Amino acid sequence: DDLIAMATRLQLFINMLAASFGTGILSMPWSTAGASVIPAVSIILAVAVLMTFTISWLVDAADRNQRHDLASLLSLLPGRMGTFVPVVVNASLWSTLWLVLVGYVITIADALESFASNRALVIATASAAILPLCFLDLSKLAITSSLSVLTTLNLVAVTLYSFLEKTIA
């Protein structure tokens, strides 16, 4: 037990915050421009509230049953569902996370396209750089998650500055 590194609440919060941003946040300015500000902010807040309640329910259920991963929590379902659903959920999670990592690598390759002419080399290098992060414990992952949150806040600040500059001018 002494060898298990425990993550603090702040580290877990930062990891969850970084995970919820994802590469989809890069399309946020474009998608909200088409929807206008009021509906876009309303949709974002509604989804945030829904995610908060869902995560709270899952954390409460996991704590009550001492099952700390989704598949083992779902194994408590009655009958055959308790054996079938966890397998489907694990397969869905693994495939979704793999696709998310592919999306990150594509985003990195697209962002570096003007700097590097060999796309395959950029993809291989990005993959090699990301792979070790997949094996970090949550307390160490909070460091890279903090960088992700700061990068996202920088993106929001630049977007807001650009919007205000065009609105005032």
Secondary structure as GFF3:
##gff-version 3
##sequence-region A 1 169
A	DSSP	alpha_helix	9	21	.	.	.	ID=ss1
A	DSSP	three_ten_helix	23	27	.	.	.	ID=ss2
A	DSSP	alpha_helix	28	35	.	.	.	ID=ss3
A	DSSP	alpha_helix	37	65	.	.	.	ID=ss4
A	DSSP	alpha_helix	70	74	.	.	.	ID=ss5
A	DSSP	alpha_helix	81	111	.	.	.	ID=ss6
A	DSSP	alpha_helix	119	130	.	.	.	ID=ss7
A	DSSP	three_ten_helix	131	135	.	.	.	ID=ss8
A	DSSP	alpha_helix	138	168	.	.	.	ID=ss9
###
